[in-house]
Amino acid sequence: MDIMNLIIFLAVGALVGWLAGNIMKGSGFGIIGNIIVGVVGAVFGGFIFGLLGITTGGLLGSIVMAVIGAIILLYLISIVKKA
């Protein structure tokens, strides 16, 4: 992975984390928190979509998958915080 791919990866992670935070009516986690939520959400979304046999194509499909994964991640975090 060269530096340009890393920058794109982190930018997409920040975008996904920000989108998921806005959808879940959160106040956000800051830029670093959004990147972490976006990246972990992308991995989680990829795992879930893989289990369901759903494939995504291209950048837009990956972003949608990552946002769904990040939303599920934020939902699970909110359940754990309430318990």
N, C-alpha and C positions, 0 to 999 in steps of 0.2 A: 504494500500500500504506500503510494507516494504521498507527498504533503498535500497535494491538491485534492486527492480522494479523501484524506483525513479531514480537511477543512469542509468539504461537502458533506461528509458523514456527520460531523458535529453541527453544521448548520441545519441539516435536516432533523437531527435529534432535537435541537433547540426549537425548531418550528413545530415539531410533533408534540413536544412537551408543553409548549405554549398553547397550542390548539386544544390538547386534552385538558389542560387546566381551565381554559375558558369554557369548554363544553361542560365540565364537571362543576362549574361555578366556584372554582377555587380562586385564591388570590395569587397563585403562582408561587414558584419556589426560587425565583431569581434565575439568572442565566445558567449557572452551573447546575442547579436543581432541575431546570427544564431539560437540559441536555441529558442528565442522568435518567430522568423519567422517560424521555423520548427514546433513548437507546435501549433501556431495559424494556420499555413497552414494545419496541420493535422486535426484540428477541422473543418476548412473551407472545406477541401477536403472530409472529412467524411460527412458533411452536403450536399455538392453537389452530391456526389455519392449516398447518401441516397435518395435525391430527384429524381435522375435518376433511382433508383432501382437497382443499381450495388452493388454487394457485393464483398469484397476482403477477401481472406483467408490467414492466416499465416503472418509472419513477412515481407516477401518480398512484398506481396500484400499491406500491410499497409504502407510500405515505399513508394511504387509507388503512392498510393493514397495521401500520405502526400506531396510528391514532387510535384504532380500535383496541389494540393491545395496551396502549397507555391508559385509555379510559378504564379498561378492566383492572389494570394495575392500581390506578387511583381509587377505584371503588373498593378493591380489596384492602388497600391501606386505610381507607376511611372506616371500614368494618373493624379492622384490628385496633385502630385508635379509640373507637367507641367501647370496645370490650375491656 
